[in-house]
Amino acid sequence: MLDATLQALVTVNGLATSPFVLLVLAFIGAYLGTRVVEIIPFTRRIIERREARLTEPE
């Protein structure tokens, strides 16, 4: 059991230090962050107010 756990940790550590994996994780995090902001009602209202302010004539 301990051997399998240590092997999994070493594998995860190897993946976490790879720049390619970190780039993929960054893109996934950015995508999920934008989706979460759109879902949360409070932040959605802030975005809608900002867009309305930008589109109204001065």
C-alpha contacts under 8 A as a table, 3 or more apart, distances in Angstrom:
res1	aa1	res2	aa2	distance
1	M	4	A	5.34
1	M	5	T	6.33
2	L	5	T	5.06
2	L	6	L	6.11
3	D	6	L	5.22
3	D	7	Q	6.14
4	A	7	Q	5.07
4	A	8	A	6.19
5	T	8	A	5.14
5	T	9	L	6.27
6	L	9	L	5.07
6	L	10	V	6.17
7	Q	10	V	5.17
7	Q	11	T	6.19
8	A	11	T	5.10
8	A	12	V	6.17
9	L	12	V	5.11
9	L	13	N	6.03
10	V	13	N	5.03
10	V	14	G	6.14
11	T	14	G	5.09
11	T	15	L	6.31
12	V	15	L	5.08
12	V	16	A	6.02
13	N	16	A	5.04
13	N	17	T	6.33
14	G	17	T	5.49
14	G	18	S	6.62
15	L	18	S	5.30
15	L	21	V	6.34
16	A	19	P	7.93
16	A	21	V	6.64
16	A	22	L	6.55
17	T	21	V	7.79
17	T	22	L	7.40
18	S	21	V	5.46
18	S	22	L	6.35
19	P	22	L	5.01
19	P	23	L	6.15
20	F	23	L	5.13
20	F	24	V	6.34
21	V	24	V	5.09
21	V	25	L	6.14
22	L	25	L	5.00
22	L	26	A	6.04
23	L	26	A	4.98
23	L	27	F	6.28
24	V	27	F	5.23
24	V	28	I	6.21
25	L	28	I	5.05
25	L	29	G	5.99
26	A	29	G	5.05
26	A	30	A	6.10
27	F	30	A	5.09
27	F	31	Y	6.15
28	I	31	Y	5.17
28	I	32	L	6.11
29	G	32	L	5.15
29	G	33	G	5.91
30	A	33	G	5.02
30	A	34	T	6.34
31	Y	34	T	5.36
31	Y	35	R	6.34
32	L	35	R	5.01
32	L	36	V	6.09
33	G	36	V	5.19
33	G	37	V	6.24
34	T	37	V	5.18
34	T	38	E	6.39
35	R	38	E	5.24
35	R	39	I	6.34
36	V	39	I	5.05
36	V	40	I	6.24
37	V	40	I	5.52
37	V	43	T	5.96
37	V	44	R	6.74
38	E	41	P	7.45
38	E	43	T	6.96
38	E	44	R	5.48
39	I	44	R	7.03
40	I	43	T	5.74
40	I	44	R	6.20
41	P	44	R	4.97
41	P	45	R	6.25
42	F	45	R	5.34
42	F	46	I	6.59
43	T	46	I	5.02
43	T	47	I	6.25
44	R	47	I	5.12
44	R	48	E	6.15
45	R	48	E	5.03
45	R	49	R	6.13
46	I	49	R	5.23
46	I	50	R	6.23
47	I	50	R	5.14
47	I	51	E	6.18
48	E	51	E	5.13
48	E	52	A	6.07
49	R	52	A	5.04
49	R	53	R	6.11
50	R	53	R	5.12
50	R	54	L	6.32
51	E	54	L	5.11
51	E	55	T	6.31
52	A	55	T	5.23
52	A	56	E	6.19
53	R	56	E	5.55
